Amino acid sequence: MAAAFFDLDKTVIAKASTLAFGRSLYRAGLISRRTVLRAAYAQAIYLHLGASEERLAKLRESALKLTRGWERDRVRAVVQETLHEVVRPIVYAEALRLITEHREAGRPVVIVSASPEEIVEPLRQEFGADDIIATRPVVDADGRYTGEMGFYAYGTFKVEAMQAYAAERGIDLAQSYAYSDSYTDAPMLEAVGHPVAVNPDRVLLRMAREHDWPVLEFQKPVRVREPGSGPDHGHGPEIAAAGAAAAGAMVAVLSWQLGRRSRRLVSSRGASAPR
């Protein structure tokens, strides 16, 4: 049996999931207005320049420090309560169609993301995917984040989790599909027989051309209805403040660092539907 593995940010949705919920964190009283503004700036950098190992490493450390002491149940509640308002305007119609096609072909669909599972699991339900591989922060006996990482779904760790997932379910990775926008997910793409670059950054686009991988450009965000009702191509409401979790803060705190390093990092580094 084959499966389809989808990265989340800029692959299924049009922006970083962590940033999409930044305003929500502010309204929930978890971060300051200044942090929200920094998050907006980080989003602009992310959209134009993509991710990098250095940025993601700093993002992880900053987030762990900031979210220490947050109540996981509160974070989950905020995400669930505001999910539809935040997600509706930024989901790619093309991604939803691919998810549907894979499921109709009998392939399990797995969302693979470095975002915390508190965000990724509700999105999985919203998109009709079957499972997730996501980052798991450590929580203490009182249900609060400790500032430590239990599992970081990034780079080769994604591949290891995919391999374990495949072994448990009898999935043949050589027959499976993977979709991502970032060169940091090259290991994930190389782990399957059908890698696809979606809205690729510069480095991934070059890799895709070198390896003759399909390249897809998703450009049509589509409103998502209430759970179970499928996509709606009408006009969605404005993004409302929604509450995310550790992830929103992760990107927010890193934003000022991105501004200083993004240009230097980029200068130094110089598909078809499933059958």
N, C-alpha and C positions, 0 to 999 in steps of 0.2 A: 504494500500500500504506500502511496505517496502522500505528502502533505504540502501545505503552502505556508511559508513563514513570512510575515509582514513586519518590517520595521514600522514605527508609529509616526514620528515627527517628520513632516514634509514628504511622507510616503502615503499614509492614510489620511492624515489631516494636514492642513496648509501651513501650520506654524508649529513651534515647539509646544507640546502639551503642557510642559512646566510653566511656560510663560502665559499660556492662555488663561490660567487661573490666578495670575498675579493680583488682579484687582480684588478677587475674592478673598485672598489672604488678608488684604488690607481691611476689607469690610468685616472680616471675622476677627480683626484685632490682633492678627498674628505677625504682621509686618507693618512697617511705617510707609507713609506716602512717598518718602524719598526712595525707598526700596522699590516701590511700584514704578517710579519714573526710571530708575536704573534698569528695571526689567524690560521696559519698553525699548530702551536703547539697545539692550542686549538682543532683543528680538530682531531689530534692524540689522545688526551685525550678523546674527545667525542666518537670516534669510539670504544675505548677499555673499557671505563667506563660508558658511557651513561650519561644521564642528572640527575639532582637532583634539589630539590626545592631551596636549597641554591644557587647553581650555576645559575639557571634561574633567581632568584630574583636579584642577583648581575649583571647578564647580562642585565636585563631590565633597572636597574637604570643607569648603565654605558652607555648604548646605548642612552637613553633619553638625557643624558647630552651631549654626543658627537654630536648627530644629530641635536641639537637645531640650527635653522637657515637654515637648508638645504631646498632647493626648491623641493617640492614634484614632480612637473612636470619634473624637470631635472632627478630626481631619476627614475621616470617611463620611461622616454625616454631611459636612459642608460640600464635599465633592458630589455626593448623591443628590443633594437638594438642588444644586445649581448646574448639574451636568448638561442638561439639554440646552439651556440658554447659552452656555459657553461653546458647546460643540457644534450646534446646528449650523452656524455660518461657515465653518472651516473644514468640513469633511469633503474629501474629493469624491465626486460621483464616479470617476473612473475606478477608484479603489474599491468602492462598494460593489461595482459591477464585477470586478475581478474576484472579490470575496464570494459573491454569489455563484459565479461560474465554477470556482474551485469546489465549493460545497456541493453544487449540483453534480459535479463529476465524481463525488465521493471522497474528496480529499479534505481532511481536517485542516482548518485554518487556525494558525497560531500567531498572536500578536507578540512580537519580541521587542522589548523596549528597555532602555536604561532608566526610564521613569519608574517611580515607586509603584508597587502593585495596588496601592490605594487609588491611584488614578487609572492604571491600565485595566484592572478588572471591570470597573463600570463601563469603560469604553469598549471592552470586548463584548459585553452584553448589548451595548448600543449598536455595534456594527454587525452583530450576528456571527462573530467568530467563535471558535470552539474552545480555545485555551489561551493561556498567556505564559510568557517567560519574562519576568520583570524583576527589578531591583527590590530587595527586601531589607529595610532598615531593621536594626535590632530594637526590640521593645522590652522594657523591664517588667517586673511583676505587677506594677501598677498601670501598665498599658501606656507608658510614655516612652518616646524615643530616647535612646541612650546616647546618641551621637556616634554610634558605631554602625558599620555596614555588615549585615549578615550575608548578603549575596549581591554582587554588582553585575548587572546584566550588560556587559560591555565587552567589545572585542572578542578575544578568544574565549571568554567566559560564556558569551552567548553560544558559541559553537559547542562547548562542553555541555551546556544545558540542552541544546538541540539534540546532541548525540544521545544523551541520557533519555530524553523524551522519546526519541525514535526507537531506542532499544526496548523501552518499556511497552511500546505500542505496536511493534512490528512494522515500523515505517522504514522504507528504503530511501535514504537521503539522496542516492544517485538518481532517483526518479522524482525527487521533490523540487519545489520551487522556492525561491527567496527573493524578496523585494526590498530595496533600500536606496536611500538618497546619498549616503555618506561613505567616503573611503574608509572611515573607521569601522565600517561593517564589511570590509573586504573578506575577512575570515568567514563570516556568515554566508556570504555569497559564494565563496569558493567551496563551502561545505556541501552544496547541493548540485544536482545535475543540471538545473535550469535557473541560473542566476539572472536577475533582471535589475537594471539600474533605473531608478525612478527619480526624476528631477535631480539628476546627479550633480554633486559639486565638481569642481574642476578636476581634482585628482581621480575621482571615481569615473568621470566621463572618459578620461584618458585610459584608465584601466579597462573600461568596457570596450573601447575601440581596439585596444591591444588584444583583448581576449575574445573579441567578436560576440560580446554579450548584447542582448536586446536592450534598448534604451527607450523608456516611456516618459512622456511629459504629461503630467496631470495638471489641469488648469481650471477645472470646473467644481469649485466648492458647492456642495448641495446641502440643503436643509435636511435634517433627520427628524422624523416624527417621534412620537412617544414610543417606548420599547415595544417591539413586535409588529409595528405598523409599516416598517420599511421606509425607504427614502422618499422624500417629497421635494420636487424640483421647484417649489414656490419660493417666495422671498422670505427669508428667515428674519427674526427680530434682531435688534442690535445686541451685541454681546453684553450680557449682564454680568454683574460681579458674581463670581462663583468661587467656591472655596476648593482649593486643591490641597496639597499636602506638602510634604517635604519638598517635592519637586519644584513647585512654583518658587519657593524660596531659593532653591539651588541655583537656578538661573539668575534670579534677581540679584543675589549677592555677587555673582561673578561679573555682572554687566560692566562695571567700571574697569575691570581688568581686561576685558575683551577690547575695549576701546583703545587701550594702550598697545596691545600686542597684535591685533588682528591683521593690520597691514603688513607688519613685518613677517608674520607667520606665512601669509599667503605668498608673499614675494619670495620666500625661501623655499617654497615647495613648487615653487614654480608649477519596443518589445511587443512583442506581440502578445495577444491574449492567450491563455493556456489552452492547450489542445486536449 
